[in-house]
Amino acid sequence: MTAPGPDTDPEALRRSATAALRRARERTGTLTTCVDEHDLTAQHSPLMSPLVWDLAHIGNQEEQWLLRAVAGQEALRPEIDSVYDAFEHPRAKRPSLPLLPPAEARGYVADVRGRVLDVLERIPLRGGPLVDAAFAFGMIAQHEQQHDETMLITHQLRQGPAALTAPPPPDTANGTALPAEVLIPGGSFTMGTSTEPWALDNERPAHRRVVPAFFMDTTPVTAGAYARFIEDGGYERRRWWTEAGWRHIREHSLTAPLFWRREGGQWLRRRFGVTEPVLPDEPVVHVSWYEADAYARWAGRRLPTEVEWEKAARHDPADGRSRRYPWGDADPTPVHANLGQRHLRPAPAGSYPRGASPLGVRQLIGDVWEWTASDFLPYPGFRAFPYREYSEVFFGDAYKVLRGGSFAVDQVACRGTFRNWDLPIRRQIFSGFRTARDAAPGEA
């Protein structure tokens, strides 16, 4: 069960919130019990926190919002609030903080969770913005799943043998070739939401946008297609890169996606402790916005804007309505999308036909986060809630928007309106992309 729809009754909301919290905690346990204490406390990359920091931070945020703010209870561990304040301490400095050791961190988060479930069982889910529709509980479930994705990134950066395993995703791609691109007709549509109960502030409010007709790739760009860009001198030709992107790849000697290397005439990659051949029909992953943008230019195309992406993912041309997901309003299931760490890799391009949009665009949800051309900006009428530091402090031209989620994203934190953002240099995230082009006169 994922975030509830707008008309869900209080008891269904309570069940949804309980299930979302428990699913998140089960995943947190998987990510933090599969390695030893040294791996939990080590910093595997200056880009990431020690896993044990993420673990206690999850509990601290849960305590602050659900026990203190919602239930009005006294602080359990006020002395650690500063230690686990993500804005006070950058990731590179967190190993030097007086972190709770693993056993104590586990005890703390378990204590908090037991109290939270007691609160959730009895509190009326109405009477204020934090409790209406169980918003704060849904927010915390999303927060934990976002940190679970962060911890999975840490696992990918970690050196050493594999600590996580999962079956490969099912190959549900059509045997017949799909069209390379899909026409998205021009016109207006409703972007964002004012009714999704657990939508975060940057997804709100719903508003109308007009989008000229455009073509979008049917599937995300594959590793095989990206390899052709490399082999055609993509990283050696200044013409495909923005000034900042060219400077960045030169300063850091980038020649391929993160974790790729060329050996014996083939591309290999390291994936969660295993070195394996790059699969050409999988969506490319671990590319920066600069790399995605350069590929799109090389292909004679461009990255879609965020508005275009959401129209392709949500707009139903039959009735003009914006759906919760490309396939409709029903919660995601394993036949719709590759979500929730069920698999530790993207599915082949063209998979999940039952998750396609009304116009036939595939894999818009799950598999890889998709870079868009857009800066991270507020919607008209935006209001920060419940705190400025979730979205507002990041607005501007420094961050680019990603959409759609990845195999590492749980369904509670992935919907047609969900917005992610990051710096254009970021590659450790599970990021890919698809391309678009304007519709020429006579094509629309």
N, C-alpha and C positions, 0 to 999 in steps of 0.2 A: 504494500500500500504506500502511495506517495502523498504529496500534499493534497488536501481535500479540495473539492470543487467549491464554488461560491455558495451553494445552497445546502451544505452538509449540516446535519443536526449535531447538537453538542456531544452526544455520546459517540457518534462516529468520529467527530473531531478528536475526542479523547483517545479513541482507539488508534487513530492515525498518528497522533503525536507519540503515543507509547510505542507503537511499532517502529516509527522513524528513529526514535531515541535508541531503542534496543538494537536495531539494525546497525546504527552507527557505532555503538559500543562494541558489538561483536566484531566489526571490521577493525576498530582501534585495537582490540585484543589481538587479532591476527597479525597486525603490523608490528606489534610491540612484544610479542612472545616468541616470534620466529628467529630472534637473534639473541646473543648473550648480552650480559650487562655492559661489557666493553663497547659493543656496537650501539647500545642504547645511549650511552653517555658521550660517545665520540662525535666529533663534527666531521661528517664525511665530505663536506664541501663548504667553503665560506659562503656559498649562496643559500645554504640551508641551516636550520637549527639542529641541534642534537635531537634525536627522536624523543628522549625523555623530557625535553623542554616542551615539545608539542603535546605530549601526553598530559603533563600537569597544567599547561595552558588551557587545554580543553576543559579540564575540571574547574579551573579558576573562572573561566568565562561562564560556565554553567552555574557555578555558585553565585557569581555576581548578578546575573540576570534572573535566574529562576528562584533562587533561595532568598536573595536580598531584595531585588527590585520587585519581583512578583509576589513572593510570599511574605516579605517584610521581616525575615529572620536576621538574627545577628550573624556577623561574619564568622566563618569557621577559622580561616587562616588569613587575617588582614595583612599580616607581615609579608606575605608572598605576592600581594597584588602588584607591587612594583616590579618584581622579578619577572612576572609573566605578562607584563604590559608590552605588547608588540610594538607600540610606537615609541616607547622609552628606550628600548634596546634593539639595535639592528642585529640581524641574524649572525653576522660575523663575530659579534661580541658576546653572544649568549653563553658559549661554553665557559666563560670566566665568571658567570654569575653563581650565586649560592643556590644551585638547583636542588630540588628534592631528589634524593637517590631513587632508583627505580622502584624498590619495594614501597617506599613511603609515598611516591607519586601514585602508584597503583591503589594503595589504601585510601589516599585522599580522593581520587576520582570515584572510587567505589562508594565511599561514604556520601559524597555529594549526590551521586546518582540515586542511591537508596532514598535519600530525603526528597529528591526531586520527584520521584515516582509517587511518593506519598502525597506531595503537594498536588500533582496532576490528578490523582484519584479523587480529590475532594474539592478542588477549587472551581467555582463557577467560571465558565469560559465566556464571560461577558462582563461589561462594566468598566472597560478601559482599553486603550489601544494595545497594551502589551498582552492582555488576556483575551481580548475579542478574537474568536476563531482560533484560539490557542496559538496566536502569532509568535509569542516569545519562545514557546516550546519548539515550534517549527523552525524558528530562527536558529536556535541552539543546535537542533539536529542538522541543519544545513552547515552551521559553523564547524561542527565536529567532522562532517563528511568532507568539508573543504580542507581541513587539516589532515584528514586521512589521505586525501589526494596529495597533499604536500609531503606527507610521510612516504607515500609510494614513490614520489620523485626522489626523495632521499635514498630509498632502497635502490633505485635505478643508478644513482650516482655512487653508491657504496661499492667499494672494491671487495673482492672475495667471492667465494662460491655462492650459488643461488640459495636464497633463504625462502623464497616464495615460489610456489608452483600453481599452475592453473591449466585447464585444458585449452586447446586452441579454439578460437571462435568457429562456429559452423560456417561453411562456405555456402551461402544461400544466394550467391550471385546467379543471375540468369545465364543459362547456357548460350542463349543468343546474345549477340552484341547489343548493348544499349546505345541509344543516341549519345553523341559526345556532349551535347548541350540541350537545354530546355528553354523555350521562350517563356518568359514571365511577362504577361500583358501589362501595359501601362494602366495607370489609374490610381485611385485613392484606396487606402486600407487603414484599419485601426492597428496602430503600433502600441506596444506596452499594454499595461493592464491596470484597471482600477477595482477588479473583482477577485483576482487570485488571492486567497487568504494569506498565503505564506510568501507572496512576492516581496522582494526586498525593495528598498526605497528607490534605487536607480532604475527599476523596471516600471515605475509609476510616474504619472498617471497615464491612462489610455488617451490617445490623441490621434487625429487623422494625419496621414502623410500621403502626398502624391508622388508617385514613382513613375518615371517614363519607362516604356518597354525596354527590356534588356534580356540577354541570354546568360544563363548560368550553367556551369558544368554540372552534368548529371550526377557525378560522383566527386569525391575529393581527389586532388592530384595524387597520382600513385608514385611510389618509390622508383618504378621503372621509368616513368616520364621524367622524374626529377634527375635520374641518372643521365638521361640524354642531355639535359641542360648542362650538367657538369661536363660531360664528354664533349660538348660543343664549345667549351671554353667559358661557360657561364660565370665562373669565379675569376676569370682572367680579363674580362672585357668590361671596361668602365661604363660603357654605354647603357648597360642594363640596370645600373645601381643609382640610387639617390646619392647625393654627396655624402650624407652621414653614413649611409650603408657601405659605400665604397671605402670610406675611411675606417670604418669598424672592421670590415673583413681583412683589410690590409694590416691594421695594427695587431690583429689577433691571428693572422695567418690562417684564416678559415678557407677551406677548400671543399667541404662536404657537410651534410647534416651532422649534428652532434652524435657521437658514438659510432660513426661510420669510419671504415678504413678500407683501403684497396690492397688486396693481397692475392697473388696467384691469378691475376686476371679477373677477379670478381670482387664485388663489394661485400664486405662483412660488417656486422654491427654487434655491439655488446648490448644485451637486453637482460636485465635483472640477473647478472652474473654469468650469463651464457653467451658465448660468441657463436654467431650463426650467419648464414648467408642472408643478405637483404632480399626480401621477397618482392619481386617487381610489381605484383598486382595488389599489394597492400597500400593504403594511403601513406604517403611519406609523413614522418613524425620527427619531432625535435628540430624544427626549422624556425628561425627567427622571422619577425615581420620583414626585415630587410631582405632575407632570402626569398620569402614568399613573393614580395613585391618584384624582386629582380626576375624571378622565374616568370611571373605574369607578363612582364614587359618583353622578355625573350620570346614568349609564346604569342606575342601580338595581342595580348589581352590585358586585363587589369584585375585587381582584387575587387570583389563586390563591396559596396558600402554596407554599413550596418542596417540601414533601412531596407536595402535590396535583400539582404540576407533574411531579415525577418519576414518580409513579404513572401519570399519564396517558401519559407518554412511554415507560415501560418495562414496565409490568405487562401480562402476557398472561392474560386471564381464562380462556382455554381450558385452560391447564395450570398457572396460578398462578406461572409463572416470571417473573423480571425479565430483560428482554432488554438487550443492549448498546445498541441503538438502537430507535426506534419500530418499524421495519420488520423487525427481527430482529437477528441477530448478525453479518451480513455487513458488510464495510467499506462506507462510503458511496461511491456513484458519482454521476455527474451526473444520473442519473434519480431519485435519492433526495432530494437536497438541494442548495441553493444555497450552496456553500462554496468556500473557497480563492481568493477574488478572481478567479474565472473571470468574474464579472460585477461591476459596480461599483454595484449597486443591488439591492434586494429583488425577488423575483419576485411577480407578481400573487397576491393572496390566493386560496388554493385550489389552487395549483400543486403539483406533485410528488405525484400520487396514490400512486405506488409507495413514497413515503416515509411514508405515513400509519401511524398506530398501529393496533393490532388493532381498536380501537373507532372508528376513522375520524377521529381528530384529525390535522390536517395542519400541516406546516411547523414542527414542534416542534424540528427541527434545521435550522440555517442561517437565511438571510434576515435576521432581526433578533434580537439578544439580547432576552430577555423578562424584564422586571422581575417579581419576585414580592413578596408581602407580607412575606416573612421577613427577619429580621436574619441576619447572617452569624455562625453559631455552630458549634462543633465537634460532631461526632457522638459518641454514647456510645462510649468506648474510644479516642478520638482520641489519636494520638501524632505529635508533630512530627517530620518527616523530609523531607529531610536537614538542614533548618535552620528555625529558628523564624520567620524573617522572611518565609517564603513565605505562611503562613496565620495562624499563631497570634497574631501581633501585631495582626492586623486583627479578631479576633473581638470581638463586642460589638454594641451597638445603634446604632453610628454608621454601619454599612455595610449596604446592602440587597443581597440575592442576585439575580443574573440567571442565567438558564438558556438553554440551547439553541444558543448561538453565533449568528453572523451571516454574511452573505456575505463578510465580511472574515476569517473564521476558517478555518484549515486543519483538515482532518479529523484530524490527529494531536492537536490540542488541542480536540477536540469529540466528546463522547460523551454517552450518557444520564445518566452520573453526574457529568459535569464541572460545576464550580461557579465562577461568576464573581461578583465583588462590587464595589460602588462606592458612593460617597456619593450620597445621594438628590437632590443638586442637579445631578449630572452629565448633560450633554446632548450633548457633543461625541462621545461614544461611539455606536456603531451600535445604539442601544437602541430597542426598541418594547415591546409587551406584548399580552397577551390577558386577558380577564376571566373570572370564574367566579361561581357562586352556589351556595348550599346547596340540596340537594334537599329539597323540601317533603315532608311525610308523604304517602305514596301515589305519589310520583314515583319513588322508588328501586326 
